[in-house]
């Protein structure tokens, strides 16, 4: 079934053309990602499909039997509504049935209740209510009575995302789900849940995302907007990269960029381990299908630029027994770490765990309670924060960068101009001479990034640098950082970015505990999952191994009867079986989105857990 057909679409703003004469089709079941640098028209194209923008030329035909729903960066809501009321503003038959049922509960009118129960059955609203609860829980929205106006920006985005997923589920019509950067403001657990949910859902999807693992797990088609054209790539992110290289080489244009940016990324993907538990096997096979043909070792590639930064001394940065608390909340507890020259450290942990606080303490922007910090005399920090860039609205992009320096230093006394450096980060000549106020949000984010790098620091600190950056810019940034000879700290929820850049992880695990892990982010996550699986039983109640505790040694002070000894042996055989069954059900629950099956699994899990608890208590009684 065809959902949307667009023919020869063109859109410009003043003298700036976004795309010209592009044609595309969206069919039922398509899961499409749009890739383009910021300012190329991704969000504008979505708005044209929603009918909130009008193309300069061309036609868009939307099937009258489908509904188009949008998850946008801008969220409209009534501040006085609480979360539950906001969720119930959806206009669909199942939601209306839920409203009537809740009203009948309040009025206690038997006739209203009979009618409401009948509507709940007809419109399958029981399943929808369960799914709504599950979605809100997974997105960590627990207080349904909180007014929308009291929520943080990230919480509002998560509530809006939950509402959109419920709306898509509630519609009996065919629905096209459009999502603009859905993973922003989500932690890694939420991203992986959403990734799993959308990859399994029977939904037609068009999304913009910078999360490449998410993109590859969810989508099977990529639309690339570049040079005013739209290119369609059927397959994975790796396929898109290969096709892009071939196209650019065939056109004999920007060969250096194609070789040094996209080929490196593709070759990096080919070398990655296959331990990606959140992907299906077919997805993993697709993602790494080019690994076998990789022959080039990128470590032998020539660097794009030989950077000349201020030399790092023997001492870089040393933290000794640093502690920091806010009231009763402990963020750092006797934390010590010695940063090395050229080390690339990733910092991970839940929101509010203290990651940004540590970054501020390192730079002397925030005091600490106890401990000592030693900073090398030659250290020059470059800090990319989430607060954004300060600038004069009418100042031109090129002048903003030239205020730092006319040129950027390279090795052997060479330099490149501010304009050349801007071009390296995808600012064309026209954009360079535009006022900063005319830039898109993503372009301003990219300029902020350039502002930090152009000051030529030797110790970079990045706090969520990938938010609102487009994939081409992320590719440029990653290759810049791979060449960077100084030290680097990154706080990010972007798994791909962290895997490609960092070689060391500091994990904030709560209550001031920071775990030091050597390896990339996915390796840390795999190790954490393995450790969690080993702790199925509480450590205080271990299931003893039969060979370590023969029957003759079991009775300490009171001799067990023959019947009790047999019972104990049977318990020691039964408990590991139940543990295995419980672990298997937990794994199924983590990967299931069908509410009927979720309810069934949950019931089985409760039964097994109760049985296991009974056996544990009886085992302790017999041991005593």
C-alpha positions, -999 to +999 in steps of 0.1 A: +000+000+000+014+034-010+013+060+018+030+090+002+042+100-032+062+131-039+072+144-073+098+170-081+098+188-048+118+220-045+123+242-015+143+274-009+146+301+017+157+333+000+189+325-020+195+293-001+182+262-019+176+231+004+166+206-023+156+207-059+133+184-080+134+154-056+111+125-060+103+097-035+077+072-024+068+058+011+051+024+012+035+005+041+061-011+063+090+011+051+114+022+079+134+051+065+161+073+080+171+107+066+208+116+066+221+151+057+241+178+073+223+204+093+207+231+072+201+208+042+163+206+047+157+174+068+132+191+092+117+212+064+110+180+044+092+165+074+071+197+078+061+196+042+049+160+046+030+171+077+014+200+058+029+227+080+053+239+053+046+244+016+070+234-012+080+260-038+073+235-065+063+199-069+034+178-056+028+156-025+000+131-026-009+115+008-032+084+008-065+095+023-067+063+044-035+070+064-028+092+093+006+111+097+018+117+132+050+136+141+074+136+170+091+170+168+118+189+187+091+215+197+064+201+220+031+218+224+013+211+258-010+227+283+011+233+314-018+228+339-025+192+327-008+164+347+010+137+328-020+113+328-043+140+315-018+149+288-016+113+277-054+111+276-057+140+252-053+116+223-083+114+200-090+077+193-117+051+202-095+031+226-085+063+245-122+074+247-131+040+260-104+044+287-117+078+296-153+065+300-141+036+321-122+058+345-153+081+347-175+051+355-152+041+383-157+076+398-194+077+394-200+041+404-231+040+381-238+004+371-252+013+337-222+035+329-198+007+341-215-019+319-213+004+289-177+013+296-166-023+301-183-032+268-164-004+250-131-015+266-136-050+251-147-038+217-118-014+213-092-036+230-085-008+254-073-031+282-042-040+261-037-003+253-038+007+290-012-020+297+010-008+269+007+028+280+019+018+314+048-002+301+059+026+277+058+052+305+078+029+328+104+022+302+108+060+296+111+065+334+080+086+337+067+074+371+047+104+386+016+106+365+001+133+388+030+158+380+019+189+361+035+193+327+047+228+335+068+213+364+087+188+342+122+194+329+128+197+291+140+161+289+110+148+309+086+167+286+103+151+255+100+116+271+063+121+279+057+134+244+074+104+230+053+080+251+022+098+239+032+094+203+039+057+207+006+052+224-011+072+197+004+051+169-007+019+188-042+033+194-050+042+158-069+016+138-061+035+106-028+031+088-003+054+104+030+070+092+052+077+122+076+106+116+103+112+143+128+140+145+158+130+167+138+107+190+168+096+210+178+130+223+173+133+261+171+095+265+197+075+284+213+044+269+187+020+285+158+040+271+175+042+237+180+005+235+144-002+246+131+022+219+154+006+194+140-028+202+104-016+203+105+001+169+125-026+152+098-052+161+068-030+157+046-033+126+049+004+118+058+026+089+085+050+100+104+080+087+130+094+111+159+118+115+186+105+139+223+110+145+225+076+165+240+052+140+234+021+161+198+031+165+195+039+128+209+006+117+189-015+141+156+002+132+157+012+095+162-007+063+164+023+040+184+056+041+176+088+023+206+111+018+200+147+010+232+163-005+238+189-031+201+196-034+194+160-044+179+130-026+198+096-029+181+064-018+201+036-002+185+002+004+202-015+033+223-006+064+244+024+074+275+005+060+257+002+026+250+039+026+287+047+033+298+024+005+274+039-019+284+074-010+321+066-015+314+051-049+292+081-060+318+106-049+347+088-065+327+084-098+320+121-098+357+128-092+346+154-066+359+159-031+380+127-033+400+135-003+369+140+018+354+107+006+386+087+013+396+104+046+362+106+062+338+080+050+363+052+041+379+054+076+345+051+092+335+022+070+368+004+078+363+011+115+329-006+113+344-036+096+368-042+125+343-040+153+335-070+176+301-087+170+290-085+207+258-064+201+232-081+221+204-056+212+206-064+175+190-094+158+214-118+142+203-107+107+210-071+116+245-080+129+252-099+098+240-070+076+259-044+096+292-063+094+288-079+060+318-060+046+341-070+073+356-100+054+368-079+025+385-053+047+423-053+040+434-018+048+448-010+083+437+026+089+465+031+113+488+034+083+466+060+066+481+095+064+464+120+087+444+148+071+461+174+091+493+175+112+481+194+142+505+217+161+492+221+196+508+233+228+531+205+240+519+184+269+543+182+299+551+151+320+522+158+344+487+160+327+460+159+354+459+140+386+429+136+410+436+124+445+407+112+468+382+137+455+348+138+473+318+159+465+282+159+479+251+180+477+233+176+510+228+139+515+235+131+478+270+117+473+284+123+438+321+116+443+336+095+471+374+094+474+378+093+436+414+091+423+426+090+387+457+100+368+451+111+332+477+101+306+490+119+275+467+110+245+442+091+266+406+092+254+382+086+284+345+082+282+323+090+312+289+072+315+262+070+341+226+080+348+215+116+347+222+133+380+250+109+389+276+136+389+292+134+355+290+172+347+300+180+382+333+161+378+339+180+345+334+213+363+356+203+392+384+193+368+384+228+352+381+246+385+346+258+378+331+241+409+346+235+444+350+200+458+347+189+494+379+169+500+409+158+481+435+173+458+439+181+421+472+186+403+470+201+368+500+202+345+514+237+338+511+232+300+474+221+301+450+242+280+414+230+284+388+232+256+353+227+270+322+219+249+292+222+272+255+218+268+248+255+276+254+266+240+273+293+223+274+330+232+275+352+201+263+385+186+233+378+164+245+398+133+281+387+135+292+367+104+304+331+109+338+338+094+344+369+116+333+350+148+361+324+141+387+351+130+382+368+164+402+339+178+428+338+151+432+344+114+449+310+110+451+276+126+486+262+132+498+229+117+531+210+121+563+223+105+552+259+108+524+256+083+489+270+088+454+269+073+431+298+072+400+302+093+379+298+061+397+265+053+391+252+089+354+262+086+353+243+053+367+212+070+337+213+093+312+216+064+306+254+064+306+264+027+315+299+015+280+311+014+273+300+050+306+315+062+296+349+053+260+346+067+250+361+101+251+336+129+214+344+136+205+328+102+221+294+111+199+264+120+201+250+156+223+222+144+246+246+125+250+268+156+259+236+176+285+228+149+299+264+151+302+260+189+322+228+184+345+246+159+349+275+184+363+251+210+386+232+186+399+263+168+414+276+201+438+247+198+435+231+233+455+201+243+430+187+268+394+185+254+363+180+276+331+173+258+297+172+275+271+155+252+287+168+220+266+147+196+232+161+205+217+180+175+248+173+153+242+157+119+259+125+108+283+142+083+295+166+111+299+136+135+320+119+109+343+149+106+345+153+144+353+116+150+382+117+125+394+150+140+394+133+175+411+102+162+440+123+150+440+145+182+472+139+201+461+155+234+439+141+262+402+138+259+372+133+282+337+127+267+303+124+284+279+110+258+249+087+254+259+081+217+271+044+217+286+045+182+305+077+189+318+064+222+328+030+207+347+047+179+366+072+200+372+061+237+395+034+249+387+038+286+354+042+305+347+058+339+313+046+349+293+065+375+273+037+393+257+059+420+264+069+456+298+083+446+311+050+432+330+053+399+341+021+381+373+022+361+370+000+329+396-004+302+378-008+268+351+009+248+315+016+257+299-015+242+325-037+259+317-021+292+280-026+287+286-063+278+307-068+309+280-051+330+253-074+316+274-105+323+280-094+359+243-088+363+234-122+350+257-138+376+237-122+404+204-140+398+204-151+434+214-128+463+250-133+473+239-140+509+219-171+498+242-190+474+230-222+459+257-247+471+273-271+446+266-307+454+302-318+450+314-291+475+288-301+502+284-339+504+255-352+525+277-362+554+288-326+559+254-310+557+241-315+592+260-292+616+245-296+651+213-316+644+213-348+623+189-346+595+165-375+590+168-395+558+137-378+544+151-344+552+184-353+536+166-364+504+145-332+505+177-311+507+193-329+478+162-323+457+161-286+466+197-283+455+188-299+422+156-279+417+169-244+426+194-240+397+166-252+373+143-225+385+170-199+383+176-208+347+139-205+339+137-171+356+167-158+337+152-170+304+118-153+312+136-121+321+154-122+287+121-127+269+105-098+288+133-075+278+128-083+241+090-085+240+066-057+229+033-077+226+013-070+258-005-104+258+029-121+259+043-096+284+013-104+307+019-141+303+056-139+309+051-117+340+026-142+355+051-171+349+079-150+364+059-143+395+051-180+400+087-191+395+100-164+418+076-174+446+085-211+442+122-202+443+117-181+474+100-210+491+128-233+483+155-208+495+137-205+528+134-243+532+170-247+522+181-223+550+159-241+575+175-275+567+210-259+568+203-245+603 
